[in-house]
């Protein structure tokens, strides 16, 4: 027949299988789903650390919450205002970090907070979050700021690293249910108040 009806192309992706038994099409679909589930921060803001990225990171986190995708932070993200992570959003620092060199614009001296919204049924997730008071983690400066403040239930934090946050790297002020913080490393250069520790 001229239109090849009923014929099977020998190189069709559904006809090619690897040793696991999956077809090439199934592998392609899984890669596409993984790629689509991750959102690069570079679509929203500068990743060189030169320009402030306050509006871009807020927009990207809102997109993450709305569409259920993981926001991937790469490069250096400069902030001048407190980042408010909306409930139900997800973020992961992949070869990147967030820094604030001038805390004057921060609300309550907090770099990053997770918004309290009990109407959202989805868990708010942080894969790895790296917060610094300087544009170079190896030479951060201690500042009177707090790193991450959690004020909401239904939170999962896998890894938190803070540098130079003298008011506390991690502050938890939340209902104690469905909150899972697996690892937190809060580094400062020196103590000015021995009654305070890296984690509240």
C-alpha positions as CSV (number, residue, x, y, z in Angstrom):
1,X,0.0,0.0,0.0
2,X,1.2,3.5,-0.7
3,X,0.5,5.1,2.8
4,X,2.2,2.2,4.7
5,X,-0.8,1.6,6.8
6,X,-0.2,-1.2,9.2
7,X,3.5,-1.1,8.9
8,X,5.8,-0.8,11.9
9,X,8.9,1.4,11.6
10,X,11.8,-0.7,12.7
11,X,13.5,2.2,14.4
12,X,10.4,3.6,16.2
13,X,11.2,4.5,19.8
14,X,8.4,2.2,21.1
15,X,10.0,-0.7,19.3
16,X,13.6,-0.3,20.8
17,X,14.2,-1.8,24.2
18,X,17.2,-1.7,26.5
19,X,18.3,-4.5,28.9
20,X,15.9,-3.2,31.6
21,X,13.0,-4.0,29.4
22,X,12.0,-0.3,29.0
23,X,11.4,1.0,25.5
24,X,13.3,4.1,24.3
25,X,10.0,6.0,24.3
26,X,9.4,5.2,28.0
27,X,13.0,6.3,28.8
28,X,12.5,9.5,26.8
29,X,9.2,10.2,28.6
30,X,10.7,9.8,32.1
31,X,13.6,12.1,31.2
32,X,11.1,14.7,29.9
33,X,9.0,14.4,33.1
34,X,12.1,14.9,35.3
35,X,13.3,17.9,33.2
36,X,9.9,19.5,33.3
37,X,9.6,19.0,37.0
38,X,12.7,21.2,37.6
39,X,12.6,25.0,37.0
40,X,15.9,26.9,36.5
41,X,16.2,30.2,38.5
42,X,18.0,31.7,35.5
43,X,14.7,32.0,33.7
44,X,13.7,34.6,36.3
45,X,16.8,36.5,37.5
46,X,20.5,37.2,37.3
47,X,22.7,34.3,38.5
48,X,26.0,36.2,38.6
49,X,25.3,38.0,41.9
50,X,25.6,41.4,40.4
51,X,21.9,42.5,40.2
52,X,19.5,42.1,43.1
53,X,17.1,39.2,42.4
54,X,14.3,39.9,44.9
55,X,11.5,40.2,42.4
56,X,12.7,37.3,40.2
57,X,13.1,34.8,43.1
58,X,9.6,35.8,44.4
59,X,8.1,35.2,41.0
60,X,9.9,31.9,40.6
61,X,8.8,30.6,44.0
62,X,5.2,31.6,43.2
63,X,5.5,29.6,39.9
64,X,6.9,26.6,41.8
65,X,3.9,26.6,44.2
66,X,1.4,27.1,41.4
67,X,2.8,24.4,39.0
68,X,4.3,21.9,41.4
69,X,7.9,22.2,40.1
70,X,11.2,22.3,41.9
71,X,13.0,25.7,41.6
72,X,16.7,25.0,40.9
73,X,19.0,27.7,42.3
74,X,22.3,27.9,40.4
75,X,25.0,30.6,40.5
76,X,25.0,33.5,43.0
77,X,21.6,35.0,43.8
78,X,21.8,38.4,45.5
79,X,18.9,39.5,47.7
80,X,18.2,42.8,49.4
81,X,14.8,41.8,50.9
82,X,13.5,38.9,52.9
83,X,12.6,35.9,50.6
84,X,9.1,34.6,51.5
85,X,8.8,31.0,50.3
86,X,5.1,30.3,49.6
87,X,3.4,27.2,51.0
88,X,3.5,24.3,48.6
89,X,6.6,25.5,46.7
90,X,9.9,23.6,46.4
91,X,13.5,24.9,46.1
92,X,16.9,23.2,45.7
93,X,20.3,24.9,45.5
94,X,22.2,23.1,42.7
95,X,25.7,24.6,42.4
96,X,24.3,27.9,43.7
97,X,23.5,29.9,46.8
98,X,21.6,33.0,48.0
99,X,23.4,35.8,49.7
100,X,22.6,39.2,51.3
101,X,25.4,41.6,52.0
102,X,23.3,44.5,53.2
103,X,20.6,43.4,55.7
104,X,19.0,46.9,55.9
105,X,16.1,45.8,53.6
106,X,15.3,42.5,55.4
107,X,12.1,42.2,57.4
108,X,12.9,41.4,61.0
109,X,16.5,40.7,59.9
110,X,15.4,37.4,58.3
111,X,16.9,36.3,55.0
112,X,14.4,33.5,54.1
113,X,11.0,32.5,55.7
114,X,8.5,29.9,54.8
115,X,5.0,31.4,54.7
116,X,2.4,30.1,57.0
117,X,-0.7,29.1,55.1
118,X,-2.8,26.3,56.6
119,X,-5.1,26.4,53.6
120,X,-2.4,24.7,51.4
121,X,-2.5,21.0,51.8
122,X,0.8,20.4,49.9
123,X,4.1,20.1,51.7
124,X,6.6,22.9,51.3
125,X,10.0,21.4,50.4
126,X,13.6,22.5,50.5
127,X,16.1,20.1,49.0
128,X,19.3,22.0,49.8
129,X,19.3,25.7,50.8
130,X,22.5,27.7,51.1
131,X,22.3,31.2,52.6
132,X,25.3,33.5,53.1
133,X,26.0,37.0,54.3
134,X,28.6,37.4,51.6
135,X,29.0,36.8,47.9
136,X,31.8,34.3,48.6
137,X,31.0,31.5,51.1
138,X,34.7,31.0,51.9
139,X,35.0,34.6,53.2
140,X,31.6,35.4,54.7
141,X,31.1,38.2,57.3
142,X,29.1,37.7,60.5
143,X,25.9,39.9,60.4
144,X,23.0,40.4,62.7
145,X,20.6,38.4,60.5
146,X,18.7,35.1,60.8
147,X,19.0,32.5,58.0
148,X,15.9,30.4,57.6
149,X,12.8,31.0,59.7
150,X,10.1,28.3,59.6
151,X,6.6,29.4,60.8
152,X,4.4,26.8,59.2
153,X,3.6,23.1,59.5
154,X,4.1,20.7,56.6
155,X,7.7,21.5,55.9
156,X,10.5,19.2,54.7
157,X,14.1,20.5,54.7
158,X,16.8,18.0,53.6
159,X,19.9,20.2,53.9
160,X,20.3,23.7,55.2
161,X,23.7,25.6,55.3
162,X,24.0,29.1,56.6
163,X,27.1,31.3,56.8
164,X,27.4,34.4,58.9
165,X,23.9,34.5,60.3
166,X,24.6,35.6,63.9
167,X,20.9,35.7,65.0
168,X,20.5,32.0,64.2
169,X,20.9,29.9,61.1
170,X,17.6,28.1,61.6
171,X,14.7,29.4,63.7
172,X,11.7,27.2,64.1
173,X,8.5,29.0,65.3
174,X,6.0,26.5,64.0
175,X,3.4,23.9,65.0
176,X,5.4,20.8,65.7
177,X,3.6,18.5,63.3
178,X,4.6,17.3,59.8
179,X,7.9,19.3,60.1
180,X,11.0,17.3,59.0
181,X,14.4,19.0,59.1
182,X,17.1,16.4,58.3
183,X,20.3,18.4,58.5
184,X,21.3,22.0,59.4
185,X,24.8,23.5,59.4
186,X,25.0,27.0,60.8
187,X,28.4,28.6,60.6
188,X,29.6,31.9,62.0
189,X,33.1,33.3,62.6
190,X,32.8,34.3,66.3
191,X,30.3,34.6,69.1
192,X,29.3,38.0,70.4
193,X,26.5,36.6,72.7
194,X,27.2,33.3,74.3
195,X,23.6,32.8,75.2
196,X,22.7,32.4,71.5
197,X,23.5,29.4,69.4
198,X,23.3,28.7,65.6
199,X,19.9,27.0,65.9
200,X,17.0,28.4,68.0
